[in-house]
Amino acid sequence: MSKVTIYTKAYCPYCVRAKHVLDSKGVGYHEIRIDEQPELRPEMIALAGGKSTVPQIFVGSRHIGGCDDMLSLDANGQLDPLLNL
């Protein structure tokens, strides 16, 4: 199974939804809360090609984008192969 990293904030409905999708698929992930660790926000922005909103989701070293991007991949049947499901 691929390693998933998700940058989040506590009260972000998009973050909650993205984590729910991953949880429903049984996919483990490493969550980095930038509201608790604001010093990691520049790292997230650099890795995400300048995107500063949350969530920012990575599968392995591949940046897949935010919640809407992940949902689009899922709707098109492209998310499960990335996650090795």
N, CA, C and O atoms as a CHARMM CRD file, in Angstrom:
* protein
*
  340
    1    1 MET  N      0.83900  -1.17700   0.00000 PROA 1      0.00000
    2    1 MET  CA     0.00000   0.00000   0.00000 PROA 1      0.00000
    3    1 MET  C      0.88500   1.24100   0.00000 PROA 1      0.00000
    4    1 MET  O      1.91100   1.28100   0.67900 PROA 1      0.00000
    5    2 SER  N      0.48500   2.24500  -0.76000 PROA 2      0.00000
    6    2 SER  CA     1.25200   3.48400  -0.85900 PROA 2      0.00000
    7    2 SER  C      1.15700   4.29300   0.42400 PROA 2      0.00000
    8    2 SER  O      0.16000   4.24500   1.14500 PROA 2      0.00000
    9    3 LYS  N      2.19800   5.02000   0.68100 PROA 3      0.00000
   10    3 LYS  CA     2.18300   5.91100   1.83300 PROA 3      0.00000
   11    3 LYS  C      1.45500   7.19600   1.44700 PROA 3      0.00000
   12    3 LYS  O      1.78300   7.82600   0.44200 PROA 3      0.00000
   13    4 VAL  N      0.46800   7.57700   2.25200 PROA 4      0.00000
   14    4 VAL  CA    -0.30100   8.79100   2.01200 PROA 4      0.00000
   15    4 VAL  C      0.02400   9.79100   3.10600 PROA 4      0.00000
   16    4 VAL  O      0.03100   9.46000   4.29200 PROA 4      0.00000
   17    5 THR  N      0.29300  11.01500   2.68900 PROA 5      0.00000
   18    5 THR  CA     0.50500  12.12100   3.61400 PROA 5      0.00000
   19    5 THR  C     -0.53600  13.17200   3.30400 PROA 5      0.00000
   20    5 THR  O     -0.76000  13.51000   2.14200 PROA 5      0.00000
   21    6 ILE  N     -1.17300  13.69000   4.34100 PROA 6      0.00000
   22    6 ILE  CA    -2.19800  14.70800   4.15500 PROA 6      0.00000
   23    6 ILE  C     -1.94000  15.84900   5.13100 PROA 6      0.00000
   24    6 ILE  O     -1.86200  15.64700   6.34300 PROA 6      0.00000
   25    7 TYR  N     -1.81000  17.05100   4.57800 PROA 7      0.00000
   26    7 TYR  CA    -1.64900  18.26400   5.38200 PROA 7      0.00000
   27    7 TYR  C     -3.04600  18.80300   5.65300 PROA 7      0.00000
   28    7 TYR  O     -3.83800  18.96400   4.72400 PROA 7      0.00000
   29    8 THR  N     -3.36000  19.08600   6.92900 PROA 8      0.00000
   30    8 THR  CA    -4.71000  19.46800   7.31600 PROA 8      0.00000
   31    8 THR  C     -4.71400  20.59100   8.34800 PROA 8      0.00000
   32    8 THR  O     -3.67400  21.01300   8.85400 PROA 8      0.00000
   33    9 LYS  N     -5.92700  21.05500   8.63800 PROA 9      0.00000
   34    9 LYS  CA    -6.23300  21.90700   9.78600 PROA 9      0.00000
   35    9 LYS  C     -7.43800  21.28300  10.47900 PROA 9      0.00000
   36    9 LYS  O     -8.21400  20.56000   9.85400 PROA 9      0.00000
   37   10 ALA  N     -7.59200  21.56000  11.76500 PROA 10     0.00000
   38   10 ALA  CA    -8.62700  20.90800  12.56600 PROA 10     0.00000
   39   10 ALA  C    -10.04400  21.19400  12.08200 PROA 10     0.00000
   40   10 ALA  O    -10.84500  20.26600  11.97600 PROA 10     0.00000
   41   11 TYR  N    -10.37000  22.41500  11.79300 PROA 11     0.00000
   42   11 TYR  CA   -11.75000  22.77500  11.48800 PROA 11     0.00000
   43   11 TYR  C    -11.96600  23.01800  10.00100 PROA 11     0.00000
   44   11 TYR  O    -12.64600  23.96400   9.60500 PROA 11     0.00000
   45   12 CYS  N    -11.39000  22.16800   9.20200 PROA 12     0.00000
   46   12 CYS  CA   -11.50400  22.26400   7.74500 PROA 12     0.00000
   47   12 CYS  C    -12.42600  21.14900   7.25700 PROA 12     0.00000
   48   12 CYS  O    -12.07800  19.97300   7.36000 PROA 12     0.00000
   49   13 PRO  N    -13.60400  21.50600   6.72500 PROA 13     0.00000
   50   13 PRO  CA   -14.52500  20.45800   6.27500 PROA 13     0.00000
   51   13 PRO  C    -13.97200  19.63700   5.10700 PROA 13     0.00000
   52   13 PRO  O    -14.30700  18.46100   4.96700 PROA 13     0.00000
   53   14 TYR  N    -13.14000  20.23800   4.28100 PROA 14     0.00000
   54   14 TYR  CA   -12.52900  19.50100   3.17300 PROA 14     0.00000
   55   14 TYR  C    -11.52600  18.47700   3.68500 PROA 14     0.00000
   56   14 TYR  O    -11.39500  17.38600   3.13000 PROA 14     0.00000
   57   15 CYS  N    -10.82700  18.83900   4.74100 PROA 15     0.00000
   58   15 CYS  CA    -9.88000  17.91000   5.36500 PROA 15     0.00000
   59   15 CYS  C    -10.62500  16.72400   5.95700 PROA 15     0.00000
   60   15 CYS  O    -10.20900  15.57700   5.79200 PROA 15     0.00000
   61   16 VAL  N    -11.71700  16.99900   6.64000 PROA 16     0.00000
   62   16 VAL  CA   -12.52900  15.94100   7.24000 PROA 16     0.00000
   63   16 VAL  C    -13.04200  15.00300   6.15400 PROA 16     0.00000
   64   16 VAL  O    -13.00700  13.78300   6.31400 PROA 16     0.00000
   65   17 ARG  N    -13.51700  15.57000   5.05300 PROA 17     0.00000
   66   17 ARG  CA   -14.05000  14.73900   3.96800 PROA 17     0.00000
   67   17 ARG  C    -12.95900  13.88500   3.34200 PROA 17     0.00000
   68   17 ARG  O    -13.16900  12.69800   3.08900 PROA 17     0.00000
   69   18 ALA  N    -11.79600  14.47600   3.08900 PROA 18     0.00000
   70   18 ALA  CA   -10.69400  13.72200   2.48600 PROA 18     0.00000
   71   18 ALA  C    -10.26800  12.57000   3.39400 PROA 18     0.00000
   72   18 ALA  O    -10.03800  11.45800   2.92000 PROA 18     0.00000
   73   19 LYS  N    -10.16400  12.83100   4.68900 PROA 19     0.00000
   74   19 LYS  CA    -9.78100  11.77700   5.62500 PROA 19     0.00000
   75   19 LYS  C    -10.86300  10.70000   5.69400 PROA 19     0.00000
   76   19 LYS  O    -10.54900   9.51800   5.83300 PROA 19     0.00000
   77   20 HSD  N    -12.12600  11.09600   5.60000 PROA 20     0.00000
   78   20 HSD  CA   -13.22200  10.12300   5.60300 PROA 20     0.00000
   79   20 HSD  C    -13.12100   9.17900   4.40000 PROA 20     0.00000
   80   20 HSD  O    -13.32400   7.97200   4.53400 PROA 20     0.00000
   81   21 VAL  N    -12.80800   9.73100   3.23400 PROA 21     0.00000
   82   21 VAL  CA   -12.65000   8.89200   2.03600 PROA 21     0.00000
   83   21 VAL  C    -11.52700   7.89200   2.24600 PROA 21     0.00000
   84   21 VAL  O    -11.68900   6.70400   1.96800 PROA 21     0.00000
   85   22 LEU  N    -10.38600   8.36700   2.73600 PROA 22     0.00000
   86   22 LEU  CA    -9.26000   7.46700   2.97300 PROA 22     0.00000
   87   22 LEU  C     -9.60800   6.41500   4.02500 PROA 22     0.00000
   88   22 LEU  O     -9.27600   5.24000   3.86900 PROA 22     0.00000
   89   23 ASP  N    -10.28100   6.84500   5.09800 PROA 23     0.00000
   90   23 ASP  CA   -10.69300   5.90000   6.14700 PROA 23     0.00000
   91   23 ASP  C    -11.64500   4.84800   5.58700 PROA 23     0.00000
   92   23 ASP  O    -11.52800   3.66600   5.90800 PROA 23     0.00000
   93   24 SER  N    -12.59300   5.28200   4.74500 PROA 24     0.00000
   94   24 SER  CA   -13.58000   4.33900   4.20300 PROA 24     0.00000
   95   24 SER  C    -12.93300   3.30300   3.29000 PROA 24     0.00000
   96   24 SER  O    -13.47300   2.21300   3.10400 PROA 24     0.00000
   97   25 LYS  N    -11.77900   3.64400   2.72300 PROA 25     0.00000
   98   25 LYS  CA   -11.04900   2.71400   1.86300 PROA 25     0.00000
   99   25 LYS  C    -10.05000   1.88000   2.66500 PROA 25     0.00000
  100   25 LYS  O     -9.38400   1.00100   2.11700 PROA 25     0.00000
  101   26 GLY  N     -9.95100   2.15700   3.95700 PROA 26     0.00000
  102   26 GLY  CA    -9.00700   1.42500   4.79600 PROA 26     0.00000
  103   26 GLY  C     -7.56500   1.82500   4.55900 PROA 26     0.00000
  104   26 GLY  O     -6.64600   1.04100   4.80000 PROA 26     0.00000
  105   27 VAL  N     -7.37000   3.03800   4.08900 PROA 27     0.00000
  106   27 VAL  CA    -6.03000   3.53200   3.77100 PROA 27     0.00000
  107   27 VAL  C     -5.47600   4.30400   4.96400 PROA 27     0.00000
  108   27 VAL  O     -6.09000   5.26000   5.43800 PROA 27     0.00000
  109   28 GLY  N     -4.32200   3.88200   5.43500 PROA 28     0.00000
  110   28 GLY  CA    -3.64900   4.61700   6.49100 PROA 28     0.00000
  111   28 GLY  C     -2.97100   5.85200   5.91400 PROA 28     0.00000
  112   28 GLY  O     -2.59800   5.87300   4.74100 PROA 28     0.00000
  113   29 TYR  N     -2.81700   6.86000   6.72800 PROA 29     0.00000
  114   29 TYR  CA    -2.17900   8.08800   6.25600 PROA 29     0.00000
  115   29 TYR  C     -1.45000   8.76400   7.40400 PROA 29     0.00000
  116   29 TYR  O     -1.74400   8.55300   8.58100 PROA 29     0.00000
  117   30 HSD  N     -0.49600   9.57600   7.01400 PROA 30     0.00000
  118   30 HSD  CA     0.24800  10.39300   7.97400 PROA 30     0.00000
  119   30 HSD  C     -0.33900  11.79200   7.87300 PROA 30     0.00000
  120   30 HSD  O     -0.24800  12.43700   6.82900 PROA 30     0.00000
  121   31 GLU  N     -0.93500  12.25500   8.94900 PROA 31     0.00000
  122   31 GLU  CA    -1.56700  13.58100   8.96100 PROA 31     0.00000
  123   31 GLU  C     -0.60700  14.59000   9.56600 PROA 31     0.00000
  124   31 GLU  O     -0.03400  14.36600  10.63200 PROA 31     0.00000
  125   32 ILE  N     -0.44400  15.69700   8.87300 PROA 32     0.00000
  126   32 ILE  CA     0.36600  16.80400   9.38000 PROA 32     0.00000
  127   32 ILE  C     -0.57100  17.98800   9.55500 PROA 32     0.00000
  128   32 ILE  O     -1.05600  18.55800   8.57800 PROA 32     0.00000
  129   33 ARG  N     -0.81700  18.34800  10.79200 PROA 33     0.00000
  130   33 ARG  CA    -1.73700  19.45500  11.10800 PROA 33     0.00000
  131   33 ARG  C     -0.95000  20.75500  11.13100 PROA 33     0.00000
  132   33 ARG  O     -0.17900  21.01400  12.05600 PROA 33     0.00000
  133   34 ILE  N     -1.15400  21.57200  10.09600 PROA 34     0.00000
  134   34 ILE  CA    -0.38500  22.81500  10.03300 PROA 34     0.00000
  135   34 ILE  C     -0.93300  23.88300  10.97400 PROA 34     0.00000
  136   34 ILE  O     -0.29300  24.91600  11.17000 PROA 34     0.00000
  137   35 ASP  N     -2.11400  23.64800  11.56100 PROA 35     0.00000
  138   35 ASP  CA    -2.57200  24.56700  12.59800 PROA 35     0.00000
  139   35 ASP  C     -1.82800  24.31300  13.91300 PROA 35     0.00000
  140   35 ASP  O     -1.68100  25.21900  14.73300 PROA 35     0.00000
  141   36 GLU  N     -1.36500  23.08400  14.10600 PROA 36     0.00000
  142   36 GLU  CA    -0.57900  22.75500  15.29900 PROA 36     0.00000
  143   36 GLU  C      0.91800  22.89800  15.06300 PROA 36     0.00000
  144   36 GLU  O      1.68500  23.10800  16.00300 PROA 36     0.00000
  145   37 GLN  N      1.32600  22.78400  13.80700 PROA 37     0.00000
  146   37 GLN  CA     2.74100  22.91000  13.44000 PROA 37     0.00000
  147   37 GLN  C      2.87500  23.90300  12.28400 PROA 37     0.00000
  148   37 GLN  O      3.20100  23.50600  11.16600 PROA 37     0.00000
  149   38 PRO  N      2.62700  25.18800  12.54300 PROA 38     0.00000
  150   38 PRO  CA     2.65400  26.18400  11.47200 PROA 38     0.00000
  151   38 PRO  C      4.01300  26.30600  10.77600 PROA 38     0.00000
  152   38 PRO  O      4.09100  26.79000   9.64700 PROA 38     0.00000
  153   39 GLU  N      5.06200  25.87500  11.43500 PROA 39     0.00000
  154   39 GLU  CA     6.39100  25.92700  10.81200 PROA 39     0.00000
  155   39 GLU  C      6.48900  24.97800   9.61500 PROA 39     0.00000
  156   39 GLU  O      7.41300  25.10200   8.81100 PROA 39     0.00000
  157   40 LEU  N      5.55000  24.03200   9.48600 PROA 40     0.00000
  158   40 LEU  CA     5.56000  23.09100   8.35800 PROA 40     0.00000
  159   40 LEU  C      4.74100  23.59100   7.17100 PROA 40     0.00000
  160   40 LEU  O      4.73200  22.95000   6.12000 PROA 40     0.00000
  161   41 ARG  N      4.05700  24.71900   7.31800 PROA 41     0.00000
  162   41 ARG  CA     3.26000  25.27000   6.21600 PROA 41     0.00000
  163   41 ARG  C      4.12700  25.59100   4.99100 PROA 41     0.00000
  164   41 ARG  O      3.73700  25.24000   3.87800 PROA 41     0.00000
  165   42 PRO  N      5.29900  26.25000   5.15200 PROA 42     0.00000
  166   42 PRO  CA     6.14100  26.50300   3.97300 PROA 42     0.00000
  167   42 PRO  C      6.57000  25.22000   3.26300 PROA 42     0.00000
  168   42 PRO  O      6.67800  25.19700   2.03700 PROA 42     0.00000
  169   43 GLU  N      6.81300  24.16000   4.02300 PROA 43     0.00000
  170   43 GLU  CA     7.16300  22.86700   3.43700 PROA 43     0.00000
  171   43 GLU  C      6.00800  22.35800   2.57600 PROA 43     0.00000
  172   43 GLU  O      6.21700  21.89900   1.45300 PROA 43     0.00000
  173   44 MET  N      4.78800  22.44400   3.11300 PROA 44     0.00000
  174   44 MET  CA     3.60600  22.00300   2.37300 PROA 44     0.00000
  175   44 MET  C      3.46100  22.78600   1.07600 PROA 44     0.00000
  176   44 MET  O      3.23200  22.20500   0.01500 PROA 44     0.00000
  177   45 ILE  N      3.59500  24.10100   1.16300 PROA 45     0.00000
  178   45 ILE  CA     3.43700  24.96100  -0.00500 PROA 45     0.00000
  179   45 ILE  C      4.48700  24.62300  -1.06500 PROA 45     0.00000
  180   45 ILE  O      4.17100  24.56900  -2.25300 PROA 45     0.00000
  181   46 ALA  N      5.72100  24.39600  -0.64600 PROA 46     0.00000
  182   46 ALA  CA     6.78200  24.03800  -1.58800 PROA 46     0.00000
  183   46 ALA  C      6.50500  22.69600  -2.25500 PROA 46     0.00000
  184   46 ALA  O      6.64700  22.56100  -3.47100 PROA 46     0.00000
  185   47 LEU  N      6.11200  21.71200  -1.46800 PROA 47     0.00000
  186   47 LEU  CA     5.83900  20.38100  -2.01000 PROA 47     0.00000
  187   47 LEU  C      4.61600  20.38000  -2.92400 PROA 47     0.00000
  188   47 LEU  O      4.53800  19.59000  -3.86500 PROA 47     0.00000
  189   48 ALA  N      3.66000  21.27300  -2.64300 PROA 48     0.00000
  190   48 ALA  CA     2.41000  21.33300  -3.40500 PROA 48     0.00000
  191   48 ALA  C      2.48700  22.30200  -4.57500 PROA 48     0.00000
  192   48 ALA  O      1.45600  22.67200  -5.13600 PROA 48     0.00000
  193   49 GLY  N      3.68300  22.71600  -4.94800 PROA 49     0.00000
  194   49 GLY  CA     3.83100  23.59500  -6.10400 PROA 49     0.00000
  195   49 GLY  C      3.21400  24.96400  -5.91600 PROA 49     0.00000
  196   49 GLY  O      2.72100  25.56100  -6.87300 PROA 49     0.00000
  197   50 GLY  N      3.23600  25.46900  -4.69100 PROA 50     0.00000
  198   50 GLY  CA     2.73500  26.80900  -4.41600 PROA 50     0.00000
  199   50 GLY  C      1.31800  26.85200  -3.87500 PROA 50     0.00000
  200   50 GLY  O      0.83900  27.92100  -3.49400 PROA 50     0.00000
  201   51 LYS  N      0.64300  25.72900  -3.83300 PROA 51     0.00000
  202   51 LYS  CA    -0.72700  25.71700  -3.30300 PROA 51     0.00000
  203   51 LYS  C     -0.68200  25.82400  -1.78900 PROA 51     0.00000
  204   51 LYS  O      0.09400  25.13400  -1.12800 PROA 51     0.00000
  205   52 SER  N     -1.53100  26.70600  -1.24000 PROA 52     0.00000
  206   52 SER  CA    -1.46200  26.97900   0.19400 PROA 52     0.00000
  207   52 SER  C     -2.71800  26.59400   0.96000 PROA 52     0.00000
  208   52 SER  O     -2.77900  26.78400   2.17500 PROA 52     0.00000
  209   53 THR  N     -3.72300  26.05500   0.27100 PROA 53     0.00000
  210   53 THR  CA    -4.94600  25.64200   0.95900 PROA 53     0.00000
  211   53 THR  C     -4.80400  24.21700   1.47300 PROA 53     0.00000
  212   53 THR  O     -3.95200  23.45700   1.01300 PROA 53     0.00000
  213   54 VAL  N     -5.64900  23.87100   2.42700 PROA 54     0.00000
  214   54 VAL  CA    -5.66600  22.50000   2.92700 PROA 54     0.00000
  215   54 VAL  C     -6.99300  21.87100   2.56800 PROA 54     0.00000
  216   54 VAL  O     -7.99400  22.57400   2.42800 PROA 54     0.00000
  217   55 PRO  N     -7.01800  20.56300   2.41800 PROA 55     0.00000
  218   55 PRO  CA    -5.88900  19.64800   2.54600 PROA 55     0.00000
  219   55 PRO  C     -5.01600  19.65600   1.30200 PROA 55     0.00000
  220   55 PRO  O     -5.45900  20.02900   0.21600 PROA 55     0.00000
  221   56 GLN  N     -3.78200  19.24300   1.47700 PROA 56     0.00000
  222   56 GLN  CA    -2.89100  18.90900   0.37300 PROA 56     0.00000
  223   56 GLN  C     -2.52900  17.45000   0.59300 PROA 56     0.00000
  224   56 GLN  O     -2.06000  17.06600   1.66400 PROA 56     0.00000
  225   57 ILE  N     -2.75500  16.64600  -0.43500 PROA 57     0.00000
  226   57 ILE  CA    -2.65900  15.19800  -0.30400 PROA 57     0.00000
  227   57 ILE  C     -1.57100  14.66200  -1.22300 PROA 57     0.00000
  228   57 ILE  O     -1.47300  15.04300  -2.38900 PROA 57     0.00000
  229   58 PHE  N     -0.76200  13.77300  -0.67200 PROA 58     0.00000
  230   58 PHE  CA     0.33500  13.15400  -1.40700 PROA 58     0.00000
  231   58 PHE  C      0.22700  11.64500  -1.28200 PROA 58     0.00000
  232   58 PHE  O     -0.02000  11.11500  -0.19800 PROA 58     0.00000
  233   59 VAL  N      0.41300  10.96500  -2.39000 PROA 59     0.00000
  234   59 VAL  CA     0.50300   9.50700  -2.39100 PROA 59     0.00000
  235   59 VAL  C      1.93200   9.19500  -2.79300 PROA 59     0.00000
  236   59 VAL  O      2.33300   9.42200  -3.93400 PROA 59     0.00000
  237   60 GLY  N      2.69600   8.67300  -1.84500 PROA 60     0.00000
  238   60 GLY  CA     4.13100   8.54200  -2.07400 PROA 60     0.00000
  239   60 GLY  C      4.68900   9.94400  -2.26600 PROA 60     0.00000
  240   60 GLY  O      4.42900  10.83100  -1.45400 PROA 60     0.00000
  241   61 SER  N      5.44000  10.14700  -3.31300 PROA 61     0.00000
  242   61 SER  CA     5.98000  11.47300  -3.59700 PROA 61     0.00000
  243   61 SER  C      5.11100  12.25100  -4.58200 PROA 61     0.00000
  244   61 SER  O      5.44200  13.37600  -4.95500 PROA 61     0.00000
  245   62 ARG  N      3.99700  11.64600  -5.00100 PROA 62     0.00000
  246   62 ARG  CA     3.11400  12.29500  -5.97900 PROA 62     0.00000
  247   62 ARG  C      2.08000  13.17800  -5.28200 PROA 62     0.00000
  248   62 ARG  O      1.34300  12.71900  -4.40900 PROA 62     0.00000
  249   63 HSD  N      2.03900  14.44000  -5.67700 PROA 63     0.00000
  250   63 HSD  CA     1.04400  15.37000  -5.15600 PROA 63     0.00000
  251   63 HSD  C     -0.23500  15.17900  -5.95900 PROA 63     0.00000
  252   63 HSD  O     -0.23900  15.36000  -7.17700 PROA 63     0.00000
  253   64 ILE  N     -1.31600  14.81500  -5.28200 PROA 64     0.00000
  254   64 ILE  CA    -2.57500  14.63900  -6.01400 PROA 64     0.00000
  255   64 ILE  C     -3.50800  15.82300  -5.84700 PROA 64     0.00000
  256   64 ILE  O     -4.54800  15.88100  -6.50200 PROA 64     0.00000
  257   65 GLY  N     -3.16200  16.76600  -4.98600 PROA 65     0.00000
  258   65 GLY  CA    -3.95300  17.98000  -4.84700 PROA 65     0.00000
  259   65 GLY  C     -4.75300  18.00300  -3.56400 PROA 65     0.00000
  260   65 GLY  O     -4.35000  17.45200  -2.53900 PROA 65     0.00000
  261   66 GLY  N     -5.91300  18.66300  -3.65200 PROA 66     0.00000
  262   66 GLY  CA    -6.77800  18.80700  -2.50000 PROA 66     0.00000
  263   66 GLY  C     -7.90200  17.79200  -2.49900 PROA 66     0.00000
  264   66 GLY  O     -7.86300  16.79600  -3.22200 PROA 66     0.00000
  265   67 CYS  N     -8.89600  18.05700  -1.68400 PROA 67     0.00000
  266   67 CYS  CA   -10.02400  17.13700  -1.52700 PROA 67     0.00000
  267   67 CYS  C    -10.77000  16.94500  -2.84300 PROA 67     0.00000
  268   67 CYS  O    -11.04500  15.81200  -3.23700 PROA 67     0.00000
  269   68 ASP  N    -11.10100  18.04300  -3.52700 PROA 68     0.00000
  270   68 ASP  CA   -11.83900  17.93100  -4.78700 PROA 68     0.00000
  271   68 ASP  C    -11.05100  17.14600  -5.82500 PROA 68     0.00000
  272   68 ASP  O    -11.62700  16.37700  -6.59500 PROA 68     0.00000
  273   69 ASP  N     -9.74100  17.33800  -5.84900 PROA 69     0.00000
  274   69 ASP  CA    -8.89200  16.59500  -6.78600 PROA 69     0.00000
  275   69 ASP  C     -8.93500  15.10200  -6.47500 PROA 69     0.00000
  276   69 ASP  O     -9.03000  14.26900  -7.37700 PROA 69     0.00000
  277   70 MET  N     -8.86400  14.77700  -5.17900 PROA 70     0.00000
  278   70 MET  CA    -8.90700  13.37800  -4.78800 PROA 70     0.00000
  279   70 MET  C    -10.26900  12.76100  -5.12000 PROA 70     0.00000
  280   70 MET  O    -10.33400  11.63100  -5.60300 PROA 70     0.00000
  281   71 LEU  N    -11.34200  13.49000  -4.86400 PROA 71     0.00000
  282   71 LEU  CA   -12.68600  12.99000  -5.17600 PROA 71     0.00000
  283   71 LEU  C    -12.86000  12.77800  -6.67700 PROA 71     0.00000
  284   71 LEU  O    -13.51500  11.82500  -7.09800 PROA 71     0.00000
  285   72 SER  N    -12.27900  13.65600  -7.47700 PROA 72     0.00000
  286   72 SER  CA   -12.33900  13.50700  -8.93500 PROA 72     0.00000
  287   72 SER  C    -11.59300  12.25200  -9.38000 PROA 72     0.00000
  288   72 SER  O    -12.08600  11.49700 -10.21800 PROA 72     0.00000
  289   73 LEU  N    -10.40800  12.03200  -8.82000 PROA 73     0.00000
  290   73 LEU  CA    -9.66400  10.80600  -9.12600 PROA 73     0.00000
  291   73 LEU  C    -10.46900   9.57600  -8.74300 PROA 73     0.00000
  292   73 LEU  O    -10.49000   8.58600  -9.47500 PROA 73     0.00000
  293   74 ASP  N    -11.13300   9.64000  -7.59000 PROA 74     0.00000
  294   74 ASP  CA   -11.93000   8.50600  -7.13000 PROA 74     0.00000
  295   74 ASP  C    -13.11200   8.25900  -8.06800 PROA 74     0.00000
  296   74 ASP  O    -13.39900   7.11500  -8.42000 PROA 74     0.00000
  297   75 ALA  N    -13.79000   9.32300  -8.46600 PROA 75     0.00000
  298   75 ALA  CA   -14.95300   9.18700  -9.34800 PROA 75     0.00000
  299   75 ALA  C    -14.56800   8.61500 -10.70500 PROA 75     0.00000
  300   75 ALA  O    -15.37200   7.93900 -11.34800 PROA 75     0.00000
  301   76 ASN  N    -13.35000   8.88100 -11.14000 PROA 76     0.00000
  302   76 ASN  CA   -12.86900   8.39100 -12.43600 PROA 76     0.00000
  303   76 ASN  C    -12.15300   7.05300 -12.33700 PROA 76     0.00000
  304   76 ASN  O    -11.59400   6.57300 -13.32300 PROA 76     0.00000
  305   77 GLY  N    -12.16600   6.44700 -11.14900 PROA 77     0.00000
  306   77 GLY  CA   -11.52900   5.13700 -10.97900 PROA 77     0.00000
  307   77 GLY  C    -10.02000   5.17400 -10.96900 PROA 77     0.00000
  308   77 GLY  O     -9.36900   4.15000 -11.17800 PROA 77     0.00000
  309   78 GLN  N     -9.44900   6.35800 -10.72600 PROA 78     0.00000
  310   78 GLN  CA    -7.99200   6.49300 -10.76600 PROA 78     0.00000
  311   78 GLN  C     -7.35000   6.52700  -9.38100 PROA 78     0.00000
  312   78 GLN  O     -6.12900   6.42300  -9.26500 PROA 78     0.00000
  313   79 LEU  N     -8.15600   6.67000  -8.33100 PROA 79     0.00000
  314   79 LEU  CA    -7.58200   6.76400  -6.99100 PROA 79     0.00000
  315   79 LEU  C     -7.13900   5.40900  -6.45400 PROA 79     0.00000
  316   79 LEU  O     -6.02900   5.28700  -5.93700 PROA 79     0.00000
  317   80 ASP  N     -7.98300   4.39500  -6.56700 PROA 80     0.00000
  318   80 ASP  CA    -7.64800   3.08500  -6.01900 PROA 80     0.00000
  319   80 ASP  C     -6.32800   2.53500  -6.57200 PROA 80     0.00000
  320   80 ASP  O     -5.52700   2.01100  -5.79900 PROA 80     0.00000
  321   81 PRO  N     -6.07100   2.63700  -7.89200 PROA 81     0.00000
  322   81 PRO  CA    -4.76800   2.15400  -8.38400 PROA 81     0.00000
  323   81 PRO  C     -3.57900   2.92700  -7.76400 PROA 81     0.00000
  324   81 PRO  O     -2.52800   2.34400  -7.49700 PROA 81     0.00000
  325   82 LEU  N     -3.75800   4.21900  -7.54300 PROA 82     0.00000
  326   82 LEU  CA    -2.68600   4.99100  -6.89000 PROA 82     0.00000
  327   82 LEU  C     -2.42600   4.49200  -5.48300 PROA 82     0.00000
  328   82 LEU  O     -1.28800   4.45500  -5.01300 PROA 82     0.00000
  329   83 LEU  N     -3.51900   4.10500  -4.81400 PROA 83     0.00000
  330   83 LEU  CA    -3.41900   3.64800  -3.43100 PROA 83     0.00000
  331   83 LEU  C     -3.07600   2.16000  -3.33900 PROA 83     0.00000
  332   83 LEU  O     -2.94000   1.60800  -2.24800 PROA 83     0.00000
  333   84 ASN  N     -2.93800   1.52100  -4.50700 PROA 84     0.00000
  334   84 ASN  CA    -2.66500   0.09200  -4.59500 PROA 84     0.00000
  335   84 ASN  C     -3.74600  -0.73800  -3.93800 PROA 84     0.00000
  336   84 ASN  O     -3.45400  -1.70100  -3.22900 PROA 84     0.00000
  337   85 LEU  N     -5.01100  -0.36200  -4.17500 PROA 85     0.00000
  338   85 LEU  CA    -6.14800  -1.11300  -3.61600 PROA 85     0.00000
  339   85 LEU  C     -6.66400  -2.10200  -4.62400 PROA 85     0.00000
  340   85 LEU  O     -7.61700  -2.82900  -4.34500 PROA 85     0.00000
